[in-house]
Amino acid sequence: MKTAHGRIQPVFYWAVGALLVVILAAVLLPTQLEQITATVQQFISSTFGWYYLIAVTLFALVCLFIIISPYGKIKLGKDDDKPEYGYLTWFAMLFSAGMGIGLVFFGAAEPMSHFAINSPTVEEGTIEAARESMRFVFFHYGIHAWGIYAIIAVCLAYFNFRKGKPGLISGTLSPLMNTDGLKGKFIDGFGLVATVTGIVTSLGFGAVQMNGGISFLFDLPINFWIQTIIIVIVTVLFLTSAMTGLNKGIRILSNFNMILALILLMFIATFGSTMFSLNLFTNTLGTYLQTLPELSFRIAPGSPDAREWINDWTIFYWAWWIAWSPYVGTFIARVSRGRTLREFTIAVLIVPSIVGFIWFSFVGGTAMSLELNEVINLSALTNEEMMFGMLSTMPISTITSIVTIVLIAVFFITSADSATFVLGMHSTNGSNNPPNGIKFVWGMVLSVTAIALLYSGGLQAVQNVMIIAAFPFSIILLMMVFSLIKSLRSERSQFSTNQPQLVIRKQSREDEDDSSTTDKD
């Protein structure tokens, strides 16, 4: 089946077939699926937690190496390629694709959980618990998380734009193996499935929190059917956006989202616990940087309670970011052509991390301050209601709560919109402009998968499937890193070999010019 931009690859049918099996199992055998996935997820988290910590730290270290090494001068593209987007639009796209829904869903919920419900290291409800809570939030949303995105994006952009390989996962492994046959198709197919699980997790969080906000405002129940209605409505909106292309729908919505998020952040910073949040941000930034090596390898041997907390939070996050990374990596690679490796890696690693730190400091800091000062008992609310409970203590709370629901909806739309674009790319041999038909099919698959998994066991079922899919993909990601380093070393070696020849040619031309001048004299 040919399209205007490329041929639909067999991996599309394989991936959709595998997802249909999951969907049918979720609908027909919801209890059994939830039990099986929970058992497998528990085994992976308990047995390979150490592996996740080492692998994700390695990704962050490789990114830092790229920034300080001579390889940082290499362009993601040909030497004369120019960036397609300005800095503000580029940053907006990076951020909207990366963690939009997660920031809004966990903005108050995660700091409150570590502070008042289950602290990782100290007694709950104390000022020390507030400081510890924010330190771990910074860790989960800092350079480790963005290091995963940055490394896969660098691999995809480098091999696609500079080496002329298809914009596929398999294309990044060409220095290690022949990926033209069945082996490459299997890698790409598995990448598609892992990507869908990561995306569906975020869509599930978005639907549940929108339900929580509507419930908090209008006293409606939080249940599967309302979440299904939300997903159906948002599906219509993001498919409409997806049909307009990358330079219209996604670009416009990303910029709008950043403006809306900035307005909400400024409102919370003004009417929330401003000084407490500023002091918390400053203090946590220092302790985060100081204890980053310790946090990176914290696995708590011999302490079952601490280890359970690590599995529930740190390992969950690393698995989520890994499953989410093919989508985010492909998307930010697509919009980053013409940037140098150094410029790209600094931007992806540092800028979104700082913005996330500021967001959590004001949103989470205000939430914890309200609980400390007994203004409102936020810890008694569900995770999806905490943000709205916090806003209820401030002026014009109904309006800001509606703005928050709109913000979640637009993050939902931009995530799903750009996800259909990325999945379309990977289904058409890396086409940088996948056809609308394939994007439409993927949009429907994403929505139906999210609904089916929510039906089978709520968010927990979605998270279980995602963690299971992320584990084998992390091995592929390690292979991609090795392949990138091997190719960069080869390119640098060729450049060094050719440099003396360039000097000789230049010297030869200068000698000819001197000779010509002497003859004229």
Secondary structure, DSSP 4 states (H G I P E B T S, - for coil): -B-SS-BPPHHHHHHHHHHHHHHHHHHHSHHHHHHHHHHHHHHHHHHHHHHHHHHHHHHHHHHHHHHHSGGGGSBSS-TT---SS-HHHHHHHHHHHHHHHHHHHHHHHHHHIIIII--SSS-TTSHHHHHHHHHHHHHHHSHHHHHHHHHHHHHHHIIIIIT---SSTGGGGTTTS--SSHHHHHHHHHHHHHHHHHHHHHHHHHHHHHHHHHHHHH-----HHHHHHHHHHHHHHHHHHHTT-IIIIIHHHHHHHHHHHHHHHHHHHHHS-HHHHHHHHHHHHHHHHHHHHHHHT---TT-HHHHHHHIIIIIHHHHHHHHHHHHHHHHHHHT-TT-BHHHHHHHHHHHHHHHHHHHHHHHHHHHHHHHHTTS--GGGS-HHHHHHHHHTTSTTHHHHHHHHHHHHHHHHHHHHHHHHHHHHHHHTTT-SS--HHHHHHHHHHHHHHHHHHHHHHHHHHHHHHHHHHHHHHHHHHHHHHHHHHHHHHHHHHHHHHHHHHHHHHHHHHHHHHHHHHHHH-
